[in-house]
Amino acid sequence: MTILFYSNLTGIFISGAFMAPGFVWPTPSQSNALLLIGLMAILGQACIIRAAKMSDANFIAPFFYVSLFYAALIGYTVFGEKISLAVGIGCSIILMSAFILIRIRTGPGL
């Protein structure tokens, strides 16, 4: 909880410094969306911290890179971005690495 609190507190000050010069108050619907995004981010960060506490760092570290796959997927589906060959290869390597780690940890019965 301490890590979660201080990392988010630091993020507030850093992002606030960059945001201040051009700040525009969000509309109520934008405020709701921002609140939901913030809550999901804190929940995700809490899950990552819990995973780091419960498992070996060399096992969970590669899974942080899976977020790059999700970013590419969201960019493609939501924003219509084209996935380049390099991104496709990178995502494939990330997903294959995660699958191999899971197979090694759990055995071939997966």
Phi, psi and omega in degrees: 000326180295314178299315180300314182296307185290326178293321178287324176297316177298317179299324178298313182291318181293311180292327178297323179295320180282332184278329190307315184298327183242028185295134174230130181298132179287155175287166178303320179291323176293322177299318178297318179295317178296320178297316179296317178299316179298316179296319178294322179295318179294319177297316178297318179295321178297321178294320179295317179297319179295318178297319179296328179286327188266346187224172177287140181298324181291343176274316187274337184305315180298336181289341175297330181285346178297336177299332176295322176298314180295323177298317178295318180296316178294318178301320181288311186282321185270318187253359177070024179288146177274139179268118181285166178300318180298318179294317178299316178294316179299316178297320178297317179296317179299311182293320178295321179296315179298318179297317180296317179298319179295318179297318180296317184289319187261344182096173186287355182286358183291000000 
